[in-house]
Amino acid sequence: MDVRSFCGSAITKLKKISREYDRLTLCSQANQQMEMEMKKAFFTEKAPRPVGAYSQVVQAGGFLFLAGQIPLTSNGTMTEGDVSVQARQVMENLKAVLEAAGAGMNQVVKTTLFLADLGDFEAVNKVYAEYFSEPYPARSTAQAGKLPKGARIEIDAIAALSA
């Protein structure tokens, strides 16, 4: 093989490698873009700011995952009153966070309620029923030893974007 043939062959192989590298780079960039689109956080001033290192709501894989809401007003003060008043504030917070992500209460598929006292269940359930209609979201309820900032109730939720 003469030098000219050898160089020509090497250049052809380098061009193939370069095209493959470009293709892999594009695939990597597309993958990074998809990953960024798969997880997106939303924020609204109409609900309390997070009191820790978390988002109010995160969109991932066709669902919205709402952080637990306690009865803080949008300016961060605790709602005064009985558990019904606190439950109503929590539900309004959830509603505001959903709306910030372009969704509504009718798209909620799962909630978890944390109560400082399970004796408050009936009162909370009455308020809860004002915000949802059939088919109701799946739900878990648990008594928590202590909730953030002395709240009597906290609720988190999952919503389906396609609902």
Beta strands, then each sheet from edge to edge (+ up, - down):
strand 1: 39-42
strand 2: 57-60
strand 3: 63-69
strand 4: 108-115
strand 5: 138-143
strand 6: 153-160
sheet 1: 1+ 2- 3+ 6- 4+ 5+
end
